[in-house]
Amino acid sequence: MKNKILINTMLTLCVGLSGAAFAQQPRSGANLNAPDAPQAIDSKSHVLLPGEPAYPAPGSYGYDKATGKFKSPDMTPDAYGAHPVEGSLPYLDQNQYLKNVKVENFTPSVAGAGHSWQASFDFNGRRYLYDYETWMYNLFDITDPHDIKVVQQKTFNTRAGEHQFGPFNVKFNKKLNKMIAVQCYEITRYGLLSNKYTKPDEVKNVRERKMLRGFRMFEVTSPMWTDWKLLSETSLDPYHSAKDQPQEGSGCQDVPVYNGDQYLFVAGAPDNSFANQEYKTYLYTGGQMAFDVSDPSNPKRLSMWWAPGSRLGEEEEYKKNPRAGNKTSWMGSRMPLFIPKTVEQGGKYGYAAMGGFGFYVIDISDPKNLRAVSHIDMPVSVTGTEGDNIDVSKIDATGMVYYSGYPMSEDCYEPLKAIYSIDVRDPLHPKIVNTLPTPTPPKEAPFTDFCQRRGSFGPKRSGYAQIQPGTPSPRYMPYSYYNAGMQMFDVKDPLNPTIAAYFVPKMIDANRKTTDGQTLSIRALPNPVHSIFVEWDRNLIWVFSNHGIYTLSTPLLGEAVFGMPQAKK
């Protein structure tokens, strides 16, 4: 099918909260013949290494005109770039689709076109939101969601040696009567190492890179990060202090779990022995760690747990995994434990998403002795990330947790990524119950399967529980879903989950060339909606796209609050 430019000449806007709303934007679709457009992969251009999954046979996957459905391949190698098939749109859809949501505001600021973290906290009666990547951040005052103010924007020249920014969590410590922040630093997963199996010089550079592979703790004295008081620096590497360079291991992965009390939970590989990792651009196999941070100026490591087979010397155990040797799967942690009730409040269990190692229930009641009490080998789904996120917000209401990985390929060139419902009412014998429904396009869309819309399709995350204010709904669960935008699941009946609401923005703003100093090119299309942040105490959902931030309300969560929420009595 020849590429073309879609010209939208009509503007149709239907607004409603009870049904689906569809808006055609009067803008040109992005031309997929443009020089920076994603190019279809030529399987001959990449020589597969021994063990890598083979390219799927032509005709074994793709769009079926008769059914209007896309059949995903059974297995694929990790092949970056576009993979259009007959039936794929030859343009970037500029339409917007809504059901049971209202767009309250749009902010044309982007911290990362394909990925970003968020952090939120209240300070002196106002609410602040960070949207950030390792090399920059945008800080907003979101007290009035209809009048968002930019407080600070900062970039970090990491290429020139300035230390990277990192995912963080801010909480009020009642004992110290201070706001405390924990910020993690991890060796980058992309950019330094293109293929560890063929680039020994790049491996050497990663090993020798000078940076803090661990976390810092701050006293938050202002909304602005530049004003914070540094309290401590802690390396995850037990053999090298924070000042010793270079340190071993991965550093501290993703947003740390901290509730402003005694314990901190982080993920990562503390040294180079945690190396049974298939993924091409990453050297380490992370586990789960607990620290005592009752004195933020002197954190103390308490214990570590890792999936059997993670370390050098554990190869016999590792070889039992069907992914061993495929040079494609992510093995080990990507995020810390998911904890529905803190240890300080009497919580006993945390839940670990360990990539290709699967799902674990971890006893956290004694942080000095983290231990696994049960495990599920999850279905193989290569390529893509197989185990990354666990939503634990519905345990009390349903006894379920929701486990997912996310797609890493464009145009559904990998097995479809599912969100698994896991019954953990008996923590010693968890079991997979079902999967959440796969989103389907509204009838007004010019495609019948989201795999046709281009970019990636599948779940990312339901937001970071440790930074989302308020009490989550016992029934509704929103997820960022890449080219399917934000999808909200109704799990009141966990055996019959449904999709209750959605917001699917345009694929990219084809008319804007730059935003916040970075080029907004067609290369940003793989991850149109890559993150969400839910204010449960204000009934607002923030959607982070490759062209800006959408603020949504929905009657399903209740009436939205557009000032500061009332404090609990």
N, C-alpha and C positions, 0 to 999 in steps of 0.2 A: 504494500500500500504506500503510495507516494505521500511524502510529508506535505503539509499545507498549513496555511495560517487561517485560524478561525476568526472571522469578523463577526462580532455580535452587534447587531444593529437595533435590537429592541431592548427595552428595559421593562421587566416585569417584576413587580414586587408584591408579594402576598405576605401579610403579617398576621400571625395568629399563634396563640399559645396552645390550643387544643389539638390542632392538626399539623400537617407538614406545611412548611413555607418554602418557597423556591424563588430565588432571585437570579436573573440573568444580568451579568454586568456588561455595560456598553463599552467593553474594552476589547482590544485585540488579544487573542490567545498567543502565547509565546510560540515562536516558530522552532520546531524541532529540527530544522535544517541549519540553525544558527551555528557558528563556529564552536561555541562553547557548549553546544547541546550534547547530551549523553549519547554516545555512539553504541550501536549494537555490538555485542561481543562476538568476535570471530574465534571459535574454539581452537583454531590452528595457531593463533597468536600467543597462546599460553600453553606451555608444555607442562603437563601434569607430572607431579613428582610421585614416586612409588607410594601407594597407599591412599592418595587423594581420590575422592569420589570421581567417577567418570562423568563426562557430559551426558545429559539425558538424550536418548535417541529422538530424532525428529519425529513428530507425530505422537510421542508418548505423553505429551502435556500440551496445554494451550486452551484457547477459547473455542467452545463448541457453539456454533451458530444455532443449531437446532434447539439446544436447551437454554442458551443464554448464560451458561455457567463456564467457569474456568477450571480446568483440571490442573492441579499443581504437580510438578515433577516429584518423584519419590525421593530423590536425593540429587544434590548438585555440588560441584566444587565451589569454593569461595571465589567468585568471579565478579569483580567490581565493574559497574557500568550498567547500561541499559540492555534489556533483553526483550524487545517488543516482538509480538507475534501477530499473525493475522487477527484482526479484531481490536488491537490496541489503538487507542486514540493517537492520531498523528499531531496532536496539539495539546497544550496544557489547559485543562478545563478551568474557565474563569467564573463558573457558576458557584453559587452558595446555596446550601440546603440546610433547613432547620426543622426540627420537630420538638415541641414542648420546651423551647428555649427562647429567650429574647436577648438580643445583643444590646448591652447597656453602654458599651464604650469600645473604642478601638484606639490603640496607641501604636503608631508606626515606628517602633523601636525594636531592634533585633540584637540580642547578645550573641547568639549562635544560630546560623541559618538551619543547621541540621541537628543541633543539640544545645541544651542549656540547662543549668540548675536554677532553682529558686530558693530563697530563704526569706522568712517573714518574722517580724517581731514588733511589739508595741513599745513605744518610748515616749515618755512625757505626754501621754494622752493622745498620741497619734500612731498610725500604723504604717509600717515601711515594708517595702518589698524589694529584694535584690533579684535581678535576672542576670545571669553571668555565665561565663566560660572561664577556662584557665588563663586566658590572656586579657580579659576585660570584664567590667561589670557596669550595669545601669542600676542606680538606686532611685526608687520612686517613693513619694509620699502618696499612699493609696487610701488615706482616711476618707476622702470623698471619691468613690469609684467613678463618678461622672466628671471629676476634675483632677486627674492624676498629674502630679507635679514631679518633674525631674529634680532630684536633690543633688546628685553627683554622678558623674561618669568618669571612669578611669580605665586606662589601658596599661598593660604590662609588656615591656619589651623583652620577652622571654628569649628571643633569638640572640639578643645582646648580653644575656646572662642575668637579667632581672628574674627573681624568683617568681614562679607561677602563682596565680591565685588558686584557690581550691574550694571544693564543696564544704559547706559549713552549716552549723546548727547553733541557734541562740536560745538560751533559756534563762529564766530568773531563778537564782539560787537563794532559797529562803534563809538558809543557815548563814550565808555570807551577806545577805541583803544586797546582792549585786547581780547584774546581768552578766552571764558568762557565755562565751562563744568557744566552740571547738571547730577547728578548720583542718581538713585532711589534705595531704599532698601525695600524689601517686605518680610514678613514672608514666609518661603519656602512652596511651594504647595505640596511637596512630601518629605517624609523622617521623619518628626517629628510626623505626625499623619496618622495612617493607616486606622482608621475608627472611626469617631467621635461618631457614634451611639452605639459603643460597647466598646470604650476605654476612659472612663472619665479621667483617669490619664494622657493620652496623650493630651487631651483637656486642662487640667490644665497646662501642660508643655508649650503648645503654648501660652496660656494667660500670663504666667509668664516669657516668654523668654525675656531676656534683649538684646535689639538691637535698632537701630534707625529705626523707622517705618515712613520713610519720605524720604527726599532728602538732598543732600549736593551740594553746589556750589563751584567751584574751579576756580582759574585763571590758565590757562594752560601755563606754563612757559617752557615746554619741551615736546617732544613727549612721555616721560615716565611718567606714572601716579604717580610714587613715587616722582617725582619732583614738582608736582602741589601744588599750594598754596591754602589751605582751606580758603574759605571766609565766609561760613555760614553752619549751620545745622538746618533743619526745620522738625519738626514732623508734620505729617498729623493730629495727635490727638490734638484737640483744648484744651483738659484738661491737657495735659502733655507736657512740653517743650522737646526739644531734649535731655536734660540732665536728665530728670526724667525717672526712670525705675521702673517697665515695662510700656510701652506705650500700649494704646488700638488700636484695628483695625488692618488692613492688612499691612499698609505701602503703599509704592508707587509702583504701578504695571507697570512693563515693561518699555520700552524706553520712556522717557519724550519728550513732544513736545515743542521745544524751537528753535527759529530762530535767536537768538542773539539780540533780541530787548526787549520790555517791558514785554511781557506776557509769562507765562509758563502754560501749561496744563498737568495735570497728572490724573491718575485714582487710585482709592483705596477706602477703607472703613475707615473713620476717627475714629470710635469708635466701641464698641462691640454691639451697637444697630443695626448695619447693619448686620443682622444675618440670614435672610431668604434665606439660601443657602442649596441646596440639596446635593451638592458634598461631598463625604465621607471624603476627606482629607483636606478640607478647611472650615474655620469657617465664612468667611465674604462675604458680598455682596457689591461689589464695585460700586461707582458712579464716576462722572466726576467733577474735580476741576480746578479752575483758580487762578493763583497767579500773583501778580505784582512783577517782579524781576528787575525792572529798576535799583535798588540798589541791586546787588547780595549778599551784606553782610547783607541785611535785607529784605528778601522776605516777602510779605504780602498776606495773603489769601483773595481773593475777593469774591468768591461764590462757591457753589456746587449744582450740579443737580444729582438726582438719579432716577432710574426707580420706579414708584409707586409699592409698595409691597415689597420693599427691606428691610425695617426696622421693628423691633419689634413694634407692635402696628398697623401695616399695613396688618395684616393677612387676613382681609376680601378681600382686593384688591389682595393679593397674591394668595388666593384660587381660583381666577378666571382663573389662569394659569393652563393649562392641565398638566403641569409638577409637580405641587405642590404635595409633598409627595412621589415622586418616588425615593428619596435618591440617585439619579444618575446624574441629570442635573446640569451643571454649570450655576448659576444664577448671573447676573450682569456683570460688566466690567471685562475684562482681560487685556485690553490695553486702552490707552488714546484716546481722540477724534482724528478722521482723518480729517485734515483740508487742503483743497486744496489751500486756499488763506488766508494769515494771517490777523489778525485784524488790525495790523499796516499798511497793504497794502490795507485795505478796505474790507477784507473778512467778510462775514456775517454769513456763516453756517459752522458747523462741523457735522460730522456723527459719531454716536455711535453704536458699536457692543456690545450688552448687554447680550450675552449668551442666555439663555432661555427666557429672556424678549424681545428679538427681536431687530429690527432696529429702530433707532431714528434719526431725523433731529433736531439739536440743534442750536438755535440762539446764536451766540457768539459775536455779534456786540457790546454788552455791557458786558464785562467779569465780571462786578459786579453783573450781573443778568443772569446767564446761564438759558435758558429755552427751553423746548421741543416744537416744532411747529408741528411735525407729527410723526407717528409711524406705523410700519408694524409688525404684529404678524407673525413671520416666521414659515414655516412648522416644525412640530415636527420631530426630528431626534435623537433618543435616542438608544444607548449610543453615546459617542463622544462629542466633543465640537461643539455647534450649532451656535455660533456667536462670532467670534474672530477678524477677519481681514476685513478691507474695503479698496479697492484700489480706490483712488479718483483722479488718475492721468489723467483720460480720460474725465472728466466733460466738459472741454471746447470743446473738439473735438466731443463728442458723447452725452453729457448730462447724461451719465450713471456713476454709481458707482458699484463696484463689491464686493459683500458681501459673506463671507464664514466662516465656522467653520473648524474643521479638525478631522481626525479619531484618536481615542485613543485605538483602538483594533487592533490586528493582524489578518491577513487572512480574512479581510473584514467581521469580526464578529460584524457588526453593519450596520445600514442603510448607503447607499452610500452618502458621503458628496459632495455637489454640490457647485459651485460658481454661485451665483445669480446675474443677471444683473438687477439693479434697476434704473429706470428712475426718476431722481430728477430735471428735468427741471422746474417742478412746485414743489417747496420744501414743500408746504403745502399739496400736494397730491402725494407722491411718489408711484410708483407701480412696482411690479416685472414684467419684460418683458420676460425673459427666463433664461436658465442656460447655462454656457459655456460647450462645448463638453467634454465628458469623454475620457481621453486618452486611446488609444488601442495599444497593442504591435505591432511592425513591424512584417512582415511575417517571418523574419528570426529567430524570438525568439522561444524557445522551449515551449512556452505557448501561449494561445490565449486570455487570460484575465489577467490583472495585479494582480487580486486577487489570482491567482495561484502562483505568484512569491514569496510569503511569506512576512512577515513583514506587515507594514501598507500601505494602498493605499488611496490616497486622497490629496487634496490641503493643504498646510500649510500656506505660506504667499508669497506675491509678493515682499518681502523685506521691509525694513523700510524707508518710504519716507523721514522722517526727517533726515536721515543720508546718503542718497544716493546723490552724487554730480551730478550736471548738470540738464538738463531739460528732463523729461521723454518723450519717444516717444508718439505721439498722437494715434499711431496705435497698437504697439506691447506691450504685457504685459506678462512677464515671471513670473512663480510661482515655488516655490519648491513643489514637489509632492511625497515625500517619496519614495516608491519603483519604482515610475515612473520618478524619477530624477527631472530634470528641464523641464518644459513644457512651451512653449511660445505661447500665444494666439494672433491671429490677430482679432482685434475688429473694423477694419475700417468700416465694416457694422455691427453695433451692433445687428441687427436682424438675422444675419447669421454669427456668429463667427466661426472661424476655428482654428486648431492647425497648426502653421507655422513652428515650429522648436522644437527640443527636444534634450536633452542629458541625457541618462540613464546609469549611471556607474554600475559597478559590485556591488553586494549586500554587500560585505565586503571583506577585504583583508584576506583571510583565512591563508596565510603564515606568516603574521606578528602577533606576540603574544603581543607586547606592543608598545605603541606610547606615547611619552611625559609622561612616568611614569604610564600610566594606561593600564589595560589589555584590549586587543581588542578581546573580546569573542563573541560567537554567540549571546549572550544576547544583543549585540548592533544592531542586525539586524532590530528591528521594525521600525527604522527611518533612512533609508539609506541616504536620502538627506533631511535634516531638515531645511535648511536655504539657502537663496541666498542674494547677495549684488550686486547691479547694479551700475556701473559707467556710467551714461548716457553721461557724458562729454568725456569719452574715448571709449564708445561703447564696454564695457567689462562686462561680467557676471561672478561673483564668486559663485561657488557652493560648499557648505559645507556638506561633507558626513561623514559617520562614520569611514572613513579610510583616510581622507585628504581633501585638498582644490583643486578644479579644477578651472582654469581660462579659460574662453571661449570667443571667438569672433564669430560674426555672420554677414554676409553681409546684413541681414535684418535691422540692426541698423546703418550700414555704416562702413566705414573703421576704424579699431581699431587704437587707439593712444597708443604708447608704451613708451612715455615719459610724462612729465607734459603737461596737456592741455593748450592751449593758453588762456590767460585771456580775458574775455569779455571787449570790449571797451565801 
